[in-house]
Amino acid sequence: MSDTKGRPTPTRKEREAANKKPLVVADRAEARRISREKDREERAKFNAGYAAGDDKYLPLRDKGVQKKYVRDYVDARLNFGEFLIPVMFLVIVIMYLPLQEVSVYATLFLIAYFGAVVIDCLVLGGILQRRLAAKYGADKVERIRWYAAMRAVQLRLMRLPKPQVKRFQYPA
């Protein structure tokens, strides 16, 4: 074996020249297109992970085992709140009918439905508070009532992360 490499050692100037990269690329439009495509792919990956409920992609408000339990419980339950938007839409349509009595009854029904949603959310918060206290200990329970209520009021199709359980399939 020969210890010669067959070429001269590169000078410092030659090494620095080989490592230099331009600060601004020659084709800026192409570079912008590539950057946007890369950003789009990253966003798609993040959104897919978030929708699937992957803990790595969840925002801080959705992370943790207790929040997952709350999500699964709310998604398994049939809530008054998830029908709030369709009921409101129906009442708005009824309000345009020429019969004034029907409009009055529709308004009263909507107010009563709001009350039922509020009571349902309060009951849901109490149930979850007790279940989490039994499962994780009363001193370790996070503040989940508002989180549960906001999830219960959303249409099931629009919830993020997407529901991971079927109806009436309550978590253990």
Backbone hydrogen bonds in HBPLUS format (Angstrom, degrees):
<---DONOR---> <-ACCEPTOR-->    atom                        ^
c    i                          cat <-CA-CA->   ^        H-A-AA   ^      H-
h    n   atom  resd res      DA  || num        DHA   H-A  angle D-A-AA Bond
n    s   type  num  typ     dist DA aas  dist angle  dist       angle   num
A0015-ARG N   A0011-THR O   3.04 MM   4  6.38 157.2  2.09 153.1 159.4     1
A0016-GLU N   A0012-ARG O   2.94 MM   4  6.16 165.9  1.96 156.6 159.8     2
A0017-ALA N   A0013-LYS O   3.02 MM   4  6.15 154.1  2.09 142.6 150.0     3
A0018-ALA N   A0014-GLU O   3.05 MM   4  6.25 147.3  2.16 141.1 149.4     4
A0019-ASN N   A0015-ARG O   3.11 MM   4  6.38 141.7  2.27 143.4 153.3     5
A0020-LYS N   A0016-GLU O   3.12 MM   4  6.24 121.5  2.48 141.0 154.7     6
A0031-ALA N   A0027-ASP O   3.10 MM   4  6.38 158.5  2.15 148.4 154.8     7
A0032-ARG N   A0028-ARG O   2.90 MM   4  6.07 155.9  1.95 149.5 155.3     8
A0033-ARG N   A0029-ALA O   2.99 MM   4  6.21 155.8  2.05 144.3 151.1     9
A0034-ILE N   A0030-GLU O   2.94 MM   4  6.18 159.1  1.98 150.8 156.2    10
A0035-SER N   A0031-ALA O   2.93 MM   4  6.10 156.4  1.99 144.6 151.5    11
A0036-ARG N   A0032-ARG O   2.88 MM   4  6.10 160.7  1.92 151.0 155.8    12
A0037-GLU N   A0033-ARG O   2.98 MM   4  6.14 157.6  2.03 145.7 152.1    13
A0038-LYS N   A0034-ILE O   2.95 MM   4  6.15 157.4  2.00 147.5 153.7    14
A0039-ASP N   A0035-SER O   2.93 MM   4  6.18 159.6  1.97 149.5 155.0    15
A0040-ARG N   A0036-ARG O   2.84 MM   4  6.03 156.1  1.89 148.5 155.3    16
A0041-GLU N   A0037-GLU O   2.98 MM   4  6.23 156.0  2.03 147.4 153.3    17
A0042-GLU N   A0038-LYS O   3.00 MM   4  6.28 158.6  2.05 148.7 154.6    18
A0043-ARG N   A0039-ASP O   2.90 MM   4  6.13 159.9  1.95 151.4 156.8    19
A0044-ALA N   A0040-ARG O   2.92 MM   4  6.11 158.1  1.97 147.1 153.3    20
A0045-LYS N   A0041-GLU O   2.96 MM   4  6.17 155.6  2.02 146.9 153.4    21
A0046-PHE N   A0042-GLU O   2.91 MM   4  6.14 158.8  1.96 148.1 154.1    22
A0047-ASN N   A0043-ARG O   2.78 MM   4  5.98 167.0  1.80 155.7 159.1    23
A0048-ALA N   A0044-ALA O   2.96 MM   4  6.06 156.2  2.02 143.9 150.2    24
A0049-GLY N   A0045-LYS O   3.04 MM   4  6.23 158.8  2.08 145.6 151.3    25
A0050-TYR N   A0046-PHE O   2.84 MM   4  6.05 154.5  1.91 151.3 159.1    26
A0051-ALA N   A0047-ASN O   2.87 MM   4  5.99 164.4  1.90 148.1 152.4    27
A0052-ALA N   A0048-ALA O   3.01 MM   4  6.10 148.5  2.11 140.9 149.5    28
A0054-ASP N   A0049-GLY O   2.93 MM   5  5.21 151.8  2.01 163.2 160.6    29
A0053-GLY N   A0050-TYR O   3.09 MM   3  5.14 147.8  2.20  98.9 108.8    30
A0162-LYS N   A0051-ALA O   2.91 MM 111  5.18 144.3  2.03 125.2 135.6    31
A0057-TYR N   A0054-ASP O   2.95 MM   3  5.70 144.6  2.08 123.0 131.1    32
A0062-ASP N   A0059-PRO O   2.99 MM   3  5.62 151.5  2.07 119.8 127.8    33
A0063-LYS N   A0060-LEU O   3.29 MM   3  5.28 159.3  2.34 104.1 110.2    34
A0068-LYS N   A0064-GLY O   3.13 MM   4  6.35 150.9  2.21 140.2 148.5    35
A0069-TYR N   A0065-VAL O   2.96 MM   4  6.17 154.2  2.03 142.9 149.7    36
A0070-VAL N   A0066-GLN O   2.92 MM   4  6.21 158.0  1.97 147.9 153.8    37
A0071-ARG N   A0067-LYS O   2.85 MM   4  6.10 163.9  1.88 150.1 154.3    38
A0072-ASP N   A0068-LYS O   2.91 MM   4  6.12 166.8  1.93 152.4 155.8    39
A0073-TYR N   A0069-TYR O   2.89 MM   4  6.08 157.7  1.94 150.1 156.6    40
A0074-VAL N   A0070-VAL O   2.88 MM   4  6.04 171.6  1.89 158.6 160.8    41
A0075-ASP N   A0071-ARG O   2.88 MM   4  5.98 159.2  1.92 149.8 156.3    42
A0076-ALA N   A0072-ASP O   3.00 MM   4  6.07 138.6  2.18 138.4 148.4    43
A0077-ARG N   A0073-TYR O   3.16 MM   4  6.29 135.9  2.37 142.8 153.5    44
A0168-PHE N   A0076-ALA O   2.62 MM  92  4.63 168.4  1.63 134.7 132.9    45
A0083-PHE N   A0080-PHE O   3.15 MM   3  5.86 160.4  2.19 119.4 125.2    46
A0084-LEU N   A0081-GLY O   3.09 MM   3  5.10 165.6  2.11 109.5 112.3    47
A0087-VAL N   A0083-PHE O   3.04 MM   4  6.13 159.0  2.08 149.4 155.9    48
A0088-MET N   A0084-LEU O   2.88 MM   4  6.07 159.4  1.92 152.6 158.5    49
A0089-PHE N   A0085-ILE O   2.96 MM   4  6.15 160.6  1.99 153.4 158.6    50
A0090-LEU N   A0086-PRO O   2.94 MM   4  6.16 158.4  1.99 147.6 153.4    51
A0091-VAL N   A0087-VAL O   2.93 MM   4  6.19 156.9  1.98 150.9 157.0    52
A0092-ILE N   A0088-MET O   2.94 MM   4  6.20 156.5  2.00 149.6 155.8    53
A0093-VAL N   A0089-PHE O   3.03 MM   4  6.33 157.1  2.08 149.3 155.1    54
A0094-ILE N   A0090-LEU O   2.93 MM   4  6.21 157.5  1.98 147.6 154.2    55
A0095-MET N   A0091-VAL O   2.90 MM   4  6.10 143.5  2.03 145.9 155.7    56
A0096-TYR N   A0093-VAL O   3.17 MM   3  5.60 146.8  2.29 107.0 115.7    57
A0097-LEU N   A0094-ILE O   3.01 MM   3  5.41 163.8  2.04 114.2 119.3    58
A0103-SER N   A0099-LEU O   3.38 MM   4  6.72 153.6  2.46 142.4 149.1    59
A0104-VAL N   A0100-GLN O   3.03 MM   4  6.36 155.2  2.10 151.8 158.2    60
A0105-TYR N   A0101-GLU O   2.99 MM   4  6.30 166.7  2.01 153.0 156.1    61
A0106-ALA N   A0102-VAL O   2.86 MM   4  6.02 153.2  1.93 146.5 154.7    62
A0107-THR N   A0103-SER O   2.92 MM   4  6.12 153.7  1.99 145.4 152.0    63
A0108-LEU N   A0104-VAL O   2.94 MM   4  6.24 161.3  1.98 152.1 157.3    64
A0109-PHE N   A0105-TYR O   2.82 MM   4  5.99 154.9  1.88 145.5 153.0    65
A0110-LEU N   A0106-ALA O   2.91 MM   4  6.14 153.0  1.99 143.4 150.6    66
A0111-ILE N   A0107-THR O   2.99 MM   4  6.30 157.6  2.05 150.6 156.0    67
A0112-ALA N   A0108-LEU O   2.93 MM   4  6.18 161.6  1.97 150.1 155.3    68
A0113-TYR N   A0109-PHE O   2.79 MM   4  6.00 150.6  1.87 147.2 156.2    69
A0114-PHE N   A0110-LEU O   2.87 MM   4  6.15 154.2  1.94 148.0 154.5    70
A0115-GLY N   A0111-ILE O   3.07 MM   4  6.38 158.6  2.11 146.3 151.7    71
A0116-ALA N   A0112-ALA O   2.91 MM   4  6.26 152.2  1.99 145.7 153.5    72
A0117-VAL N   A0113-TYR O   2.86 MM   4  6.16 152.8  1.94 150.3 157.7    73
A0118-VAL N   A0114-PHE O   2.97 MM   4  6.28 161.1  2.00 153.9 158.5    74
A0119-ILE N   A0115-GLY O   2.95 MM   4  6.20 166.7  1.97 153.2 156.8    75
A0120-ASP N   A0116-ALA O   2.83 MM   4  5.93 157.9  1.88 145.1 152.1    76
A0121-CYS N   A0117-VAL O   2.89 MM   4  6.12 155.8  1.95 149.7 155.8    77
A0122-LEU N   A0118-VAL O   2.97 MM   4  6.24 154.2  2.04 149.1 156.3    78
A0123-VAL N   A0119-ILE O   2.91 MM   4  6.14 162.1  1.94 154.1 158.7    79
A0124-LEU N   A0120-ASP O   2.87 MM   4  6.04 161.2  1.91 147.4 153.2    80
A0125-GLY N   A0121-CYS O   2.92 MM   4  6.10 159.3  1.97 145.4 150.6    81
A0126-GLY N   A0122-LEU O   3.06 MM   4  6.31 156.6  2.12 145.9 151.9    82
A0127-ILE N   A0123-VAL O   2.90 MM   4  6.17 164.2  1.93 157.3 161.5    83
A0128-LEU N   A0124-LEU O   2.94 MM   4  6.13 169.1  1.95 155.1 158.0    84
A0129-GLN N   A0125-GLY O   2.90 MM   4  5.98 155.0  1.96 143.9 151.4    85
A0130-ARG N   A0126-GLY O   3.05 MM   4  6.26 163.8  2.07 151.6 154.7    86
A0131-ARG N   A0127-ILE O   2.93 MM   4  6.18 164.0  1.96 152.7 157.7    87
A0132-LEU N   A0128-LEU O   2.86 MM   4  5.95 166.1  1.88 153.4 157.1    88
A0133-ALA N   A0129-GLN O   2.99 MM   4  6.09 151.1  2.08 141.3 149.8    89
A0134-ALA N   A0130-ARG O   2.96 MM   4  6.18 152.6  2.03 147.7 154.8    90
A0135-LYS N   A0131-ARG O   2.93 MM   4  6.14 147.6  2.04 142.7 152.1    91
A0136-TYR N   A0132-LEU O   2.75 MM   4  5.68 171.7  1.76 153.8 156.5    92
A0137-GLY N   A0133-ALA O   2.90 MM   4  4.56 135.4  2.10 117.8 126.8    93
A0140-LYS N   A0137-GLY O   3.09 MM   3  5.49 153.5  2.16 111.3 119.4    94
A0148-ALA N   A0144-ILE O   2.86 MM   4  5.99 164.0  1.88 159.8 163.4    95
A0149-ALA N   A0145-ARG O   2.92 MM   4  6.13 159.5  1.97 148.7 154.9    96
A0150-MET N   A0146-TRP O   2.89 MM   4  6.07 165.0  1.92 153.9 157.3    97
A0151-ARG N   A0147-TYR O   3.11 MM   4  6.28 152.0  2.20 142.8 150.4    98
A0152-ALA N   A0148-ALA O   2.90 MM   4  6.04 151.0  1.98 146.2 154.8    99
A0153-VAL N   A0149-ALA O   3.07 MM   4  6.24 137.3  2.26 145.2 155.0   100
A0154-GLN N   A0151-ARG O   3.34 MM   3  5.44 144.6  2.48  98.5 107.9   101
A0158-MET N   A0155-LEU O   2.95 MM   3  5.37 143.2  2.09 111.8 122.4   102
A0169-GLN N   A0166-LYS O   3.23 MM   3  5.53 143.1  2.38 136.9 131.3   103
